[in-house]
Amino acid sequence: MENIRIGSQRADWKVSLHGGHSSTYCDHATSTLQEMLEAARDAGMRTYGVTEHAPRVEPERLYDEELALGWDVDTLDRLFGEYAAEVDRMKREYAGIMTVLKGFEAEVVPEGRYAGVMLGFRERYGFDYIVGSVHYVAGHIIDYIPGRYEKAVAACGSPEALAVRYFHDVARMVEALHPEVVGHLDLYRRRFASDEAASTPPIRRAAMEALEVIRQHDAVIDVNTAGLRLGFGYPYPAPWLVEAACGMGIAFCFGDDSHNISQVGAGITEAREYLLSHGVTHIETLEPGVAGVNRRKIAL
């Protein structure tokens, strides 16, 4: 790589372990992987974990936008293999400049057999790590696609019941996949009108059970700055979850969940202040090791 510029204001805690979704491989991203990594470098990131979405293997899971592009499940599978190969090239290209990690963001579909599918991807392509996320509840995606969240609520019976099931699914996902990182722990929150509605006693009980599973499996919680972009005033997860996890000795990392260059590294400084304000003094990062990745604690 010629004329590489190393970003200014570098700090050890400038790390993202969840991001780098790019337009070649993700229909709702708008920057290429090369552009994303250039932005990470220029932002002074010490370590940047690229974690593209795992391909969905069922035709009914395809998004309308993907169908409009002419994509099918074979397209998604092919693109995922190309993604894995490109990250391998980028790791070599940025060696000595910035640590690039090769990860992917797992899905909890197909229901009943996602563990075999996701762990198969990890083995086939030699990924460094997994970000374990729950985007589907009762078979319906609850993230950004209009109309699908309402179907999940109807299947569960109420928004509160959906949130309870969400945390149960997080716990099962951690048990099944043993992910190094748990992504946007309270993703369901974006659909709730208030913090109070999103943290009722039944929801908190389910969340505490999920946190206990995360603690037992020694996973790291993603402090995900997408929450700031959505106007919550703080990242995922909410303060009550940060404080509970901190009290249980669970570690945190940063994730920018970026889908374009403007989001790369955005909100990391605010996320650092957020953690400090809730009694968290360290984050953890991942580093390449002889047999996979190693964890390292970093002071904030």
VENGI-V267002 format. One record per residue. OMEGA is omega in whole degrees, 0 to 359 (* if undefined). Layout:
((OMEGA) (OMEGA))
//
This chain:
((183) (172) (178) (177) (177) (185) (178) (177) (178) (177) (183) (184) (177) (185) (170) (178) (180) (179) (177) (174) (189) (194) (179) (189) (184) (187) (183) (171) (188) (177) (179) (179) (178) (179) (180) (181) (173) (179) (178) (177) (183) (177) (178) (180) (177) (180) (178) (178) (180) (190) (179) (177) (173) (179) (172) (188) (178) (182) (182) (179) (180) (177) (178) (180) (178) (178) (179) (177) (182) (181) (170) (184) (176) (177) (181) (180) (179) (181) (181) (176) (177) (177) (181) (180) (180) (178) (176) (178) (181) (177) (179) (183) (183) (180) (181) (179) (183) (177) (176) (179) (184) (180) (171) (181) (186) (175) (177) (170) (5) (179) (177) (181) (183) (183) (179) (180) (185) (178) (174) (176) (182) (182) (185) (187) (176) (180) (178) (185) (179) (162) (180) (182) (173) (176) (184) (173) (182) (177) (183) (178) (184) (186) (196) (188) (183) (175) (184) (180) (181) (177) (178) (177) (180) (180) (182) (178) (179) (175) (179) (179) (176) (181) (177) (179) (177) (181) (174) (179) (175) (180) (179) (178) (180) (178) (185) (188) (186) (182) (174) (184) (173) (187) (175) (192) (180) (180) (180) (187) (183) (182) (182) (185) (184) (176) (181) (180) (182) (184) (177) (180) (177) (178) (180) (178) (179) (179) (180) (177) (178) (179) (179) (177) (177) (179) (182) (182) (174) (176) (181) (180) (178) (170) (198) (188) (174) (177) (177) (180) (181) (174) (180) (184) (176) (182) (160) (350) (182) (183) (182) (177) (177) (182) (179) (181) (178) (179) (179) (179) (179) (182) (180) (169) (176) (172) (179) (178) (189) (176) (173) (188) (180) (182) (183) (181) (183) (177) (182) (179) (178) (178) (176) (179) (178) (180) (179) (182) (179) (170) (179) (186) (181) (165) (174) (176) (176) (179) (178) (178) (181) (181) (181) (181) (175) (177) (177) (179) (181) (177) (179) (*))
//
